[in-house]
């Protein structure tokens, strides 16, 4: 009796600067066919960033979503895609579990615009500029 040859595929997860990537997963199937693999639902974390999904490379475009099933024909490393939670030019401060803008700064025509400072008093945020 003839049996189809099989092969295995390993999916490896790279937290891409974060922590808590899922462990690698290996599955097998018949040669000449793709293998359906469900992306691990464990989501890594990275301070000040939101996990968006998984990409084929160190990219900002999500190609794979946690918990969804995709077809693979060879080993693949998936890289976490991150979105900065607060924006690159702002500084934030957390109070009572809520993040608020503390100060922002930017250049206009080669000059720095004065800082806008916000502060909390009795959990109310005010502009001190």
C-alpha positions in Angstrom: 0.0 0.0 0.0 1.4 3.4 -1.0 1.5 6.2 1.5 2.2 9.8 0.8 5.5 11.3 1.9 5.2 13.8 4.7 7.1 16.9 5.7 7.0 19.2 8.7 6.7 22.9 9.0 7.8 25.0 12.0 6.3 28.4 12.8 8.6 30.5 15.0 7.5 33.7 16.7 9.8 36.7 17.2 8.6 39.3 19.7 10.5 42.0 17.8 11.8 43.9 20.8 8.9 42.8 23.1 8.6 39.9 25.5 6.4 36.8 25.7 6.4 35.5 22.2 4.6 32.2 21.8 6.8 29.0 21.5 7.6 27.6 18.1 5.0 25.2 16.7 5.6 22.3 14.3 3.0 20.4 12.3 3.3 18.0 9.4 1.4 17.2 6.2 1.7 15.5 2.8 4.4 16.7 0.4 2.9 18.8 -2.3 0.2 20.3 -0.1 0.0 23.2 2.2 -0.4 22.8 6.0 -3.2 24.7 7.8 -1.8 26.2 11.0 -3.6 28.4 13.5 -1.6 31.4 14.7 -1.0 31.1 18.4 -3.4 33.4 20.3 -0.7 34.4 22.9 0.2 38.1 22.4 3.6 39.4 23.3 3.9 42.7 25.2 6.2 45.7 24.8 6.3 48.7 27.1 4.5 51.7 25.6 3.4 49.8 22.5 0.3 48.0 21.3 0.6 44.6 19.7 -1.1 44.7 16.2 -0.4 41.2 14.8 2.3 39.3 13.0 4.3 40.0 9.8 6.6 38.0 7.5 9.6 40.2 8.3 10.5 43.2 10.4 7.6 45.1 8.9 4.8 47.5 10.1 2.2 45.6 7.9 0.2 42.9 9.7 0.1 39.7 7.6 -1.2 37.3 10.2 -3.6 37.7 13.1 -3.6 35.8 16.4 -6.1 32.9 16.5 -6.6 32.8 12.7 -5.7 29.9 10.5 -3.4 30.2 7.5 -1.8 27.9 4.9 2.0 27.4 5.0 4.3 25.4 2.7 7.6 26.0 4.4 9.1 27.0 7.8 8.4 30.7 8.7 9.4 33.2 11.3 6.6 35.6 12.2 7.6 39.0 13.7 5.5 41.0 16.1 4.1 44.3 14.7 4.0 47.2 17.2 2.2 50.5 17.2 3.6 53.2 19.5 0.9 53.7 22.1 1.5 57.4 22.6 3.2 58.9 19.5 6.9 59.6 19.0 7.1 63.3 19.9 5.0 63.3 23.1 5.8 62.5 26.7 3.0 60.9 28.8 2.4 60.4 32.5 0.1 57.8 34.1 -2.2 58.6 37.0 -4.9 56.3 38.4 -4.4 54.0 35.4 -5.0 56.7 32.8 -2.3 58.1 30.5 -2.3 61.9 30.0 -0.1 64.2 27.9 2.5 65.8 30.2 4.4 67.8 27.6 4.9 68.2 23.9 7.5 69.9 21.9 8.2 70.5 18.3 10.2 72.7 16.0 8.7 75.4 13.8 10.9 77.0 11.1 14.1 75.7 12.9 13.0 77.1 16.3 11.6 75.2 19.3 8.1 76.2 20.4 7.7 76.5 24.2 6.6 73.4 26.1 3.0 72.9 27.0 2.8 71.3 30.4 -0.2 69.5 31.9 -0.5 68.6 35.5 -3.0 66.7 37.6 -4.6 68.0 40.7 -7.5 66.1 42.2 -7.4 64.0 39.0 -8.2 67.0 36.9 -5.7 67.9 34.2 -5.0 71.5 33.4 -2.9 73.4 30.9 -0.1 75.2 32.6 1.3 76.9 29.5 
